Structure formats: C-alpha cells, structure tokens
Amino acid sequence: MQKEQIASLIEEIARMPEMRNVPREQIEATANEIANKDICLTPEEFKRAIKHRILPASAKSGMLWLSDLKPNMHSISVVGKILFVSEETLSVRDDKENVVEKKVLKGLISDNTKKLNFVIWNPDKYHNVVEKGKVLKFTNVYTTAWRDEPQINTSDKSEIEVADEDQLADRRYGTKIKIRDLASVNYPVTLEVRVLSVEKKEVTVDGKEKVLYSGVVGDDTGQVKFTAWFDFDLKENEVVRINGAYKKVWKDLPTIVIDEKTTVERLSDKTLPPAHELIKPVEVLIEDIYEYGASMSNVKLEGFIIEIKSGSGLIFRCPDCGLVLKEGTCKNHGLVTNGEPDMRIKAVFDDGTGAIIAVFPRNVCEKLLGKSISEYQALIGKSGITNPALIDINTNLLGKAIQVVGNVSTSELGTTLLVKDAQNVNTDMKIEAQKILSEMEA
C-alpha cells in the first residue's frame, strides 16, 4: 500500500468508536509495523489487523468499553472488575404502581477505560458471583442515567459470569485535558505536566506495608496533588505525559491517582514553562471558577468582601473533632466546657464577575487585622464586647478590596474559596466597592 493510502486508513481507524481512547501515535506505529511486514493486505484486512493487535479480547469480541456507554442503551455486553459492591434496599414501584421495598446489589465497576455504577435487580441469582475484585462479564444489560453518567442495570434476561483479567484494557487510556478541567471529568485522563514535588512514603494498607509516592504536578492552568502506587521514578522538575490517570476527590478537591495501568512518558523540558512560573498562583475570575467545574488549586483573585456571614470572628472548636461549637455544644459530642479558641472569617467575596463564599483561617485573619487571637481574647467582656474580632472585621474589611490566594472546592454544600493568603489592595477602590454593595441592596 502507498503511504497516502496508509495515512487515509489510519484516519478511518482513529475515528472508530472502539479506538477513540487509543493514542494516535500507537495507531500510527502499529499501522507502520504491519504495513512493513504484510504488503499484500487489502484495506479491510489492514484495518482488522490493527484493531486485533491493539484491542484486548473484550473489544475484539464485540464487547463495549465502559467509556463508550451512554444512557438508554439496551442489549449490551461489558466486562469489568468489581471495585465495590453492597446490598441495599430501594423503594420502587411495582406493575400496579404500588411502592414496594426491593433488595438490590449496587456497586462500581471498571474496565480501565472508565468507572461506572451498576445495579443488579435480581441479587439472589448472583450473590456468590458479584464480589469485590472479580472480573465479570455482563451480558444483555441496559443503561439508565445517574448523575449525568450511564448506569448499568440487569434484567431477567441478563447474565453475569466470571471473565479473564486479560479482557480488560491492558493499559488505561486517558482523554487529554488541562489540570483546570479535572473537576468536570469522571473518566481516565492524560495530562502533560511538570513535577513540582515528589516524596516517597511507607504506608500500611489492609495490614500490609506498601510504598506510596506523592507530590504535586502543574501545568499552565494550575496545580494538582498526585498519588502513585507504582514507582515511575518521577524526578522533581521533569516534564512528563501521564497517560490514563484517574481522578479522586480528597477534601472536596480533585487529585490524580497513578497506578500500574498508567504510563508515564518523559517530554522535552520546553513543553511547559519552568517550575518557578508554574508554582505561581493562577489568576482567575470567579466566572472562570464556575466555568471550569468549581474546584481549582492555587488560584489568585482580587475583589471585595461584600458581606460577613455568621460564624465569623472568635469561635471555639470541639477539642475532640474540631467542629465549631454552637452555644457551647458540639453536634458530635454534646456540651463542651473546654472549647479550643480559633478565629475565622466567612464572607461573600465578589470580583465583579460573580460571588463566592470565602473562608479565611486564623493565620490570614491575624495578618489582615493586625492582631493575634490572644489579643482579641483579652478584650472579651470589656465594655460588654463578646466578639471583638467581629467588630474589627466589619470595620476594617467589609467593602474593602482584597487580594486572595487559595483553593476552590465544591461539594453538596456549594462552592467555597479556602483562603491560604490574603492582603489588602492599596488602591482607592471605594467607588467600585460601593457600586457592588448598592447592586446587592437593589
């Protein structure tokens, strides 16, 4: 075959749904290898040979990857490893529209291309089959939508049987994204990043000693923490392409996990800016935060504190769990007589493009207010004052221009800016502040 024909066939193969998670360079390398050995193949034979060489048994036999599934698909078959399974009782409607209680098996399955939830509606049939760690083949199942993702469901016509590990993808293929896009994805990803820090730890997991590598990587859109359960010999300051990492949320912030299904390739140092530039906070607008999924690390914003929320100023925390006491009571431990003093600001922060709840911890409060927590404690009771820090917060910070650096997290409670550092902006911006405040009142 001529080079032009090979290039055209590569384009066709790359567009096939079952090949969409395969890196383009892998398809090209395989195509060139086959073309050099088998010069008499027809175009169809050539395409089949490439697919057979690259794809594992599950794809060759007509099975769908989990990453190919969409809601409302029927009569499909998949293979995956059970990551988690539990028996639950759901309230459902029967054929007569009566609400009844039904036991099901719910869990999480992965084939290395994606992780999806599943529900087994006839659990008695599969109690000894569906177990954590097993690789199973689901035949004749259907999908529904669950939190904007497909969910696998069984019916009376479905079958579940044990499958071989080699039917899973031999490596995890990721979709290339930037760090700022992590919050909005739930599938394996590929990132081109610079290693900003890395350290080796020994941890105990299920009673066994394991080696863990962790640190921070960054690109020109942000930084993210990583955990590696496999030694990729990562070196600080090198630029790498991480293929097939998956996201995990820790304390409402995305992190990435790298394991034996992930691959790491070294890239040119010129691929990304130097480390001293990447460790700088990324300047963003609040509208950017909501556009990119509401979870971002090490961001810088400039705006105004336009409202002080309750729970600001001097507070006391439970010495056992750290929760803020309300009228001397912890919701976990009841009445507490020896609460630990702390200080914080919970405020509405507005930069003109949007507003976000910002939480300033004790060290940042002391920096902005110019007084320590012990100084404020000494003022309690004088002239009937119960929360002297709150008075200074309202007097000195409300309506003032502030520059903040921190992490943005999102959870079921909403989006929050967790401030790591802040400083007053030394410009006269009273007119803009008053404008924002007047718009709020309107």
Residue pairs with C-beta under 8 A, 6 or more apart in sequence:
1 9
1 35
1 39
1 41
1 43
1 46
5 43
6 31
6 32
6 35
6 46
9 31
9 43
9 46
9 47
10 27
10 28
10 31
12 47
13 19
13 27
13 31
13 47
13 50
13 51
14 22
14 24
14 27
16 51
17 68
18 51
18 55
18 59
18 64
18 65
18 68
19 27
19 51
19 54
19 55
20 67
20 68
21 65
21 67
21 113
21 169
21 173
21 174
21 175
21 188
22 54
22 55
22 173
23 173
23 243
26 54
27 50
27 54
30 50
30 53
30 54
31 46
31 50
34 41
34 46
34 49
34 50
34 53
35 46
38 46
38 49
41 49
51 59
51 60
52 60
56 166
56 167
56 168
56 169
56 170
57 164
57 166
57 167
58 65
58 78
58 79
58 111
58 163
58 167
58 168
58 169
59 65
62 77
63 77
63 78
63 79
63 137
63 167
64 76
64 77
64 78
65 78
65 111
65 113
65 114
65 169
66 78
66 80
66 109
66 110
66 111
66 113
66 114
66 115
66 116
67 113
67 114
67 187
67 188
68 113
69 76
69 78
69 114
69 116
69 143
69 150
69 152
70 143
70 150
71 143
71 144
71 145
71 150
71 151
72 142
72 143
72 144
72 145
73 142
73 143
73 150
74 142
74 143
75 140
75 142
76 140
76 141
76 142
76 143
77 137
77 138
77 139
77 140
77 141
78 109
78 111
78 137
78 138
78 141
78 152
79 111
79 135
79 136
79 137
79 138
79 163
79 167
79 168
80 109
80 110
80 111
80 116
80 135
80 136
80 138
80 168
81 109
81 110
81 111
81 133
81 134
81 135
81 136
81 165
81 168
82 107
82 108
82 109
82 130
82 131
82 132
82 133
82 134
82 135
82 136
83 107
83 108
83 109
83 110
83 115
83 132
84 107
84 108
84 132
85 105
85 106
85 107
85 108
85 130
85 131
85 132
86 105
86 106
86 107
87 103
87 104
87 105
87 123
88 103
88 104
88 105
88 106
89 101
89 102
89 103
89 104
90 101
90 102
90 104
91 99
91 100
91 101
91 102
92 99
92 100
92 102
93 99
93 100
94 100
102 121
103 123
104 119
104 120
104 121
104 123
105 119
105 120
105 123
105 126
105 127
105 130
106 117
106 118
106 119
106 120
107 117
107 118
107 130
107 132
108 115
108 116
108 117
108 118
109 115
109 116
109 117
109 118
109 136
109 138
109 152
110 116
111 168
111 169
112 168
112 169
112 171
112 172
112 173
112 188
112 244
112 261
113 169
113 172
113 173
113 187
113 188
114 186
114 187
114 188
115 186
115 246
116 149
116 150
116 151
116 152
117 146
117 149
117 151
117 152
118 138
118 151
118 152
118 153
118 154
119 151
119 152
119 153
119 154
120 126
120 130
120 154
120 160
121 153
121 154
121 155
122 154
122 156
122 158
123 130
126 160
129 136
129 160
129 161
129 162
130 136
130 160
134 162
135 162
135 163
135 164
135 165
135 167
135 168
136 160
136 161
136 162
136 163
137 159
137 160
137 161
137 162
137 163
137 167
138 152
138 154
138 158
138 159
138 160
139 158
139 159
139 160
139 161
140 155
140 157
140 158
140 159
141 152
141 153
141 154
141 155
141 158
142 152
142 153
142 155
143 150
143 151
143 152
143 153
144 150
144 151
144 153
145 151
149 186
154 160
169 261
171 243
171 244
171 261
171 262
171 263
172 188
172 243
172 244
172 245
172 246
172 261
172 262
173 188
173 190
173 243
173 244
174 187
174 188
174 189
174 190
174 191
174 242
174 243
174 244
174 245
175 185
175 187
175 188
175 189
175 190
176 189
176 190
176 191
176 192
177 185
177 189
177 190
177 191
178 191
178 219
178 220
178 221
178 222
179 191
179 193
179 217
179 218
179 219
179 221
179 222
179 223
179 224
179 297
180 221
180 222
180 282
180 292
180 293
180 296
181 221
181 292
181 293
182 189
182 224
182 247
182 254
182 256
182 293
182 295
183 254
183 292
183 293
183 294
183 295
183 296
183 410
184 292
184 293
185 247
186 247
187 246
188 244
188 245
188 246
189 244
189 245
189 246
189 247
189 256
190 241
190 242
190 243
190 244
190 245
191 217
191 219
191 241
191 242
191 245
191 256
192 219
192 239
192 240
192 241
192 242
192 267
192 271
192 272
193 217
193 218
193 219
193 239
193 240
193 242
193 272
194 217
194 218
194 219
194 237
194 238
194 239
194 240
194 272
194 273
194 275
194 278
195 215
195 217
195 234
195 235
195 236
195 237
195 238
195 239
195 240
196 215
196 216
196 217
196 218
196 223
196 236
196 237
196 275
196 278
196 279
197 215
197 216
197 236
198 213
198 214
198 215
198 234
198 235
198 236
199 213
199 214
199 215
200 211
200 212
200 213
201 211
201 212
201 213
201 214
202 209
202 210
202 211
202 212
203 209
203 210
203 211
203 212
204 210
210 229
211 231
212 227
212 228
212 229
213 227
213 228
213 229
213 231
213 232
213 234
214 225
214 226
214 227
214 228
215 225
215 226
215 234
215 236
216 223
216 224
216 225
216 226
217 223
217 224
217 226
217 240
217 242
217 256
218 224
218 275
218 278
218 279
219 272
219 278
220 272
220 273
220 278
221 282
222 282
222 296
222 297
222 298
222 299
223 278
223 279
223 297
223 298
224 254
224 255
224 256
224 297
225 250
225 253
225 255
225 256
225 297
226 242
226 245
226 255
226 256
226 257
226 258
227 248
227 255
227 256
227 257
227 258
228 234
228 257
228 258
228 259
229 257
229 258
229 259
229 260
230 258
230 259
230 260
230 262
232 258
232 262
232 264
234 240
234 264
237 275
238 266
238 269
239 266
239 267
239 268
239 269
239 271
239 272
240 264
240 265
240 266
240 267
241 264
241 265
241 267
242 256
242 258
242 262
242 263
242 264
243 262
243 263
243 264
243 265
244 261
244 262
244 263
245 256
245 257
245 258
245 262
246 256
246 257
247 254
247 255
247 256
247 257
248 254
248 255
248 256
248 257
249 255
249 295
251 409
252 295
252 409
252 410
252 411
252 416
253 295
253 297
253 407
253 409
254 295
258 264
272 278
279 298
281 298
281 299
281 300
281 405
282 296
282 298
282 299
282 300
283 299
283 300
283 301
284 296
284 299
284 300
284 301
285 301
285 351
285 353
285 354
286 301
286 303
286 349
286 350
286 351
286 353
286 354
286 355
286 356
287 353
287 354
288 353
289 296
289 299
289 354
289 356
289 408
289 415
290 354
290 415
293 410
294 408
294 409
294 410
294 415
295 408
295 409
295 410
296 407
296 408
297 407
297 408
298 405
298 406
298 407
299 405
299 406
299 407
299 408
300 403
300 404
300 405
301 349
301 351
301 403
301 404
301 417
302 351
302 401
302 402
302 403
302 404
302 425
303 349
303 350
303 351
303 352
303 401
303 402
303 404
304 349
304 350
304 351
304 399
304 400
304 401
304 402
304 429
304 432
304 433
304 436
305 345
305 347
305 348
305 349
305 358
305 397
305 398
305 399
305 400
305 402
306 347
306 348
306 349
306 350
306 355
306 398
306 399
306 433
306 436
306 437
306 440
307 347
307 348
307 398
307 440
308 345
308 346
308 347
308 390
308 393
308 394
308 397
308 398
309 346
309 347
309 348
309 357
310 346
311 324
311 344
311 346
312 344
312 345
312 346
312 347
312 389
312 390
312 393
313 343
313 344
313 345
313 387
313 388
313 389
313 390
313 391
313 393
314 341
314 342
314 343
314 373
314 376
314 377
314 380
314 387
314 388
314 389
314 390
315 324
315 325
315 341
315 342
315 343
315 344
316 324
316 325
316 328
316 336
316 339
316 340
316 341
316 342
317 323
317 324
317 325
317 339
317 340
317 342
318 324
318 325
318 330
318 332
318 333
318 336
318 339
318 340
319 336
319 338
319 339
319 340
320 330
320 332
320 333
321 330
321 332
321 333
323 330
323 331
323 332
324 342
325 336
325 339
328 335
328 336
328 337
328 339
329 335
329 336
330 336
341 373
341 377
342 362
342 373
343 362
343 365
343 366
343 373
343 376
343 389
344 359
344 360
344 361
344 362
344 365
345 358
345 359
345 360
345 364
345 365
345 368
345 393
345 397
346 357
346 358
346 359
346 360
347 357
347 358
347 360
347 397
348 355
348 356
348 357
348 358
349 355
349 356
349 357
349 358
349 402
349 404
349 417
350 436
352 432
352 436
356 408
356 415
356 416
356 417
357 414
357 415
357 416
357 417
358 404
358 406
358 416
358 417
358 419
359 416
359 417
359 418
359 419
360 368
360 419
360 422
361 419
362 373
364 419
364 420
364 421
364 422
365 389
365 393
366 372
366 373
367 421
367 422
367 423
368 396
368 397
368 402
368 422
368 423
368 424
369 389
369 392
369 393
369 396
369 397
371 389
371 392
373 389
376 388
376 389
376 392
379 385
379 388
380 386
380 387
380 388
382 388
385 391
399 430
399 433
399 434
399 437
400 424
400 425
400 433
401 424
401 425
401 427
401 429
401 432
401 433
402 422
402 423
402 424
402 425
403 422
403 423
403 424
403 425
404 417
404 419
404 421
404 422
405 419
405 420
405 421
405 422
406 417
406 418
406 419
406 420
406 421
407 417
407 418
407 420
408 415
408 416
408 417
408 418
409 415
409 416
409 418
410 416
